[in-house]
Amino acid sequence: MENENSKYKMKLKDRTYQYSIKMIEFLDNLPKDTSAQIISKLLLRSATSIGANIVEAQASSSKKISLSILIILLNLPMKVYTGLTY
């Protein structure tokens, strides 16, 4: 089971890294006007923080800390959505 769990963690880490790379490529193709740049910065921070938070959760010293970090991750898309709508 431990081996299976570590495979899942590595896959998750790789997927979030690939997501960050794809998001950066997408954002590079957005228009260079002011509003697009503001949205681009917001999306870039959100996309890259997902992977960083997962790495932090995996390295945490307790399951309780890992869980609290993962709960923050679950709320991140809502924060991005809220930032884009208000």
C-alpha positions as CSV (number, residue, x, y, z in Angstrom):
1,M,0.0,0.0,0.0
2,E,2.9,2.4,0.8
3,N,4.3,1.9,-2.6
4,E,0.9,2.6,-4.3
5,N,0.5,5.7,-2.1
6,S,3.9,7.1,-3.1
7,K,3.1,6.5,-6.8
8,Y,-0.1,8.5,-6.4
9,K,1.7,11.3,-4.7
10,M,4.3,11.4,-7.5
11,K,1.6,11.4,-10.2
12,L,-0.2,14.2,-8.5
13,K,3.0,16.2,-8.2
14,D,3.8,15.6,-11.9
15,R,0.2,16.5,-13.0
16,T,0.3,19.8,-11.0
17,Y,3.7,20.6,-12.5
18,Q,2.4,20.0,-16.1
19,Y,-0.7,22.0,-15.3
20,S,1.5,25.0,-14.2
21,I,3.6,24.7,-17.4
22,K,0.4,24.6,-19.6
23,M,-1.1,27.5,-17.8
24,I,2.1,29.6,-18.3
25,E,2.1,28.8,-22.0
26,F,-1.6,29.8,-22.2
27,L,-1.0,33.0,-20.3
28,D,1.9,33.9,-22.6
29,N,-0.5,34.0,-25.5
30,L,-3.0,36.4,-23.9
31,P,-3.2,40.0,-25.1
32,K,-0.8,42.4,-23.5
33,D,-3.5,44.9,-22.5
34,T,-3.9,46.0,-18.8
35,S,-7.0,43.9,-18.0
36,A,-5.5,40.7,-19.5
37,Q,-2.3,41.2,-17.6
38,I,-4.1,41.6,-14.3
39,I,-6.1,38.4,-14.9
40,S,-2.9,36.7,-16.1
41,K,-1.1,37.5,-12.9
42,L,-4.0,36.2,-10.8
43,L,-4.2,32.9,-12.7
44,L,-0.4,32.4,-12.7
45,R,-0.2,32.7,-8.9
46,S,-3.1,30.3,-8.5
47,A,-1.9,27.8,-11.0
48,T,1.6,27.6,-9.6
49,S,0.5,27.7,-5.9
50,I,-1.4,24.4,-6.3
51,G,1.8,22.5,-6.9
52,A,3.7,24.3,-4.2
53,N,0.9,23.6,-1.7
54,I,0.9,19.9,-2.6
55,V,4.6,19.6,-2.1
56,E,4.2,21.3,1.2
57,A,1.4,19.0,2.3
58,Q,3.4,15.9,1.3
59,A,6.4,17.2,3.3
60,S,4.4,18.2,6.4
61,S,5.2,16.7,9.8
62,S,1.6,15.4,10.5
63,K,-1.5,14.3,8.8
64,K,-3.4,17.1,10.5
65,I,-1.2,19.7,8.8
66,S,-1.4,17.9,5.5
67,L,-5.2,17.9,5.7
68,S,-5.4,21.6,6.5
69,I,-3.1,22.4,3.5
70,L,-5.3,20.2,1.2
71,I,-8.4,21.9,2.4
72,I,-6.8,25.2,1.4
73,L,-6.2,23.7,-2.0
74,L,-9.9,22.8,-2.4
75,N,-10.9,26.4,-1.7
76,L,-8.4,27.9,-4.2
77,P,-10.5,27.6,-7.3
78,M,-13.3,29.5,-5.5
79,K,-10.9,32.3,-4.7
80,V,-9.8,32.5,-8.3
81,Y,-13.5,32.5,-9.4
82,T,-14.3,35.2,-6.9
83,G,-11.3,37.3,-7.9
84,L,-12.4,37.1,-11.5
85,T,-16.1,38.0,-10.9
86,Y,-15.6,40.9,-8.5
